[in-house]
Amino acid sequence: MHRARLLRSTPFRLALSFGLFFIVALLVAGTIAYGLMERELARAIDRSVSDTYSVVASTYSSNDLEDLIAAVDTYSALKSAGDQAFLLLNEQGKRLAGNIRTLQVKPGLSTLAASDLGLSGNDPIRVMVGNVGGNLLFVGQSYRETDAIEHIVLASFLWASGLIVAVAIVGGTLLARRATRRLESIERTMIEVSGGNLACRIPVRGNGDDIDVVSTHMNQALGRLSGLVESMRQVSADIAHDLKTPLNRLRMTIEQALQPQGQTTETVESLLLEAREECDRIDATFGALLRISQIEAGAGKGRFKLLNLRDIMASVAEIYEHVAEDNAQKLELRLQASAPATIHGDRELLTQLFVNLIENAITHCPAGTKMVMALAATEQSYLACISDNGPGIPEEERELVFRRLYRLDKSRTTPGNGLGLSLVKAIADLHSAAITLEDGRPGLQVCLSFPKS
C-alpha cells in the first residue's frame, strides 16, 4: 500500500519526469557531440594522412627515386601491419616499395577496406594517392585508433545514461519519500483538526521551502480558527454568565409591574420604562456582539481606501476635547508625523476605534486626568498611542480586557457592557494593526501600530 502510494505521489512522478527529460536531453546532446567528435576525428585522419604523404613525397628529388623508395620502405617497416599503408609504383605500374598489394585507385583521398589492400583486420583505411615525379604514391592510415576512441566514448555515454537512470529512480524515490512524509504530517494534522483538536499544528522545518511556506500559512490559519472557536466558546460562556443578571432584572421588573395590589398607574409606567431601558441595554449588547463578529469575519474590507490617520485622530480629538473638559479632564493631541499618515482602511471603523478608547479613558479615569492622543512615524509603520495618567489596568488583566463582556471589578459599577475594547481589538485586527497595553507610569498607554500603505 505504501509503495503504491509512493509511486502515485507527485514528487516521485516529478522526479521521474525530470529524470526522463534529462535523459532525453542527454541523448540529444550526446548524439550531437558524438557526431561532431566523429567528424573531427575523420578530419584529423585526413590531416594525418595528408601530412604523412607530404613528408614522404618531400624525400623525392629530380630523377632520384632512391630516397623516396627508402622513405617508403622505412615507413612500411616502422608501422605495424594493418595500421598504415604505403605503396610506390613507377610509371609502368611496377611495384617499387610498400606493404600493400598493387591496386587501381583514383588520385586524392578515399576510404578502402583493409582486405582490399591486403592488410589484416577489418578496419577501413583512409588512403591518399598522388603523383610524385611520374610515380604513383599511396599513403594510408587505419581508422583503428579513431574507432577505439569512438567505442570508448559511446560506452562511457551508455554507462552514464544508465547511471543517470538509476540516480533518477533512487533520487526520485528518496525525494518522494521525504516529501510524502511531510505531506503525511500535514494530512495527520488536518485529520486531528477535523476531529476537534484545534491545538494541533503542522511541523515546520524552518528551511524556507515551499512546503514550509504552505505549512506556515496553514498554521496561521489554524491559529486564527482556533482563536475564533475559543472566542465563540468564551462568548457563549460570557453571554450565559453576564446576560443572566440583566435578564433576571428584566423579569423581576415585569413581575413587579404585574402585581395587582398597591400599583398605581405611575408606578406601573415607571416599571415598564425601566424594563424598556433594560431591553435596550440587552439589545445594545447583542448588537455590539454581532458587529464584532461581522468585523472579525472581514466585513468592511470592501470599503477600504487610502486614509489620512492624522485627520481621523484630529477629528476625534476635536469632538472629545470639550467632553473631557466637561468631565474636569484634559485631552491633548500630539501629531509628530509631519507628512500625511496614509494607511489603507475604513474611516468609520477607525473613528469608532479611537472613540471607544477615548470614551473608556474619560469614563474610567477620575477628574483631573490628562489624556494624550499621539501619532508618530517609524520606518515600517505609524504608531498611534492613547495614554492617560489615571488608575490604569493591572498587568495580569491587560490581555483579558479584550475578551467579550469582560469587565474589571472596579468597572462593574459604571455603565457599559464590556465590549468596547473587544470592538477595538476586532477593528485593529481587521486593519492588520498590532495593539498593546502598556504601563503609563502612572496610568495606561494603548498603542496601535498601523502598517504603512
Buried (B, 14 or more C-beta within 10 A) or exposed (E): EEEEEBEEBEBBEBBBEBBEEBBEEBEEEBEEEBEEBBEEBBEEBBEBBBEBBEEBBEBBEEEEBEEBBEBBBBBBEEBEBBBBBBBBBBEEEEEBBBBBEEBEBEEEBEEBEBEBBBBEBEBBBBBBBBEBBEBBBBBBBBBBBBBEEBEEBEEEBEEEBEEBBEEBBEBBBEBBBEBBEBBEBBEEBBEBBEEEEBEBBBBBEEEEEEBBEBBBEBBEEBEEEBEBEEBEEBBEEBBEEBBEEBEEBBEEBBEBBEEEEEEEEEEBEBBEEBBEEBBEBBEEBEEBBEBBBEBBEEBBBEEBEEBBBBEBBBEBBEEBBEEBEEBEBBBEBEBEBEEEBBBBBBBEBBBBBBBBBBBBBBEBBEEEBBBBBBBBBEEEBBBBBBBBBBBBBEEEEBEEBBBBBBBBEEBEEEEBBBBBBBBBBBBBBBBEBEBEBBEBEEBBBBBBBBEEB
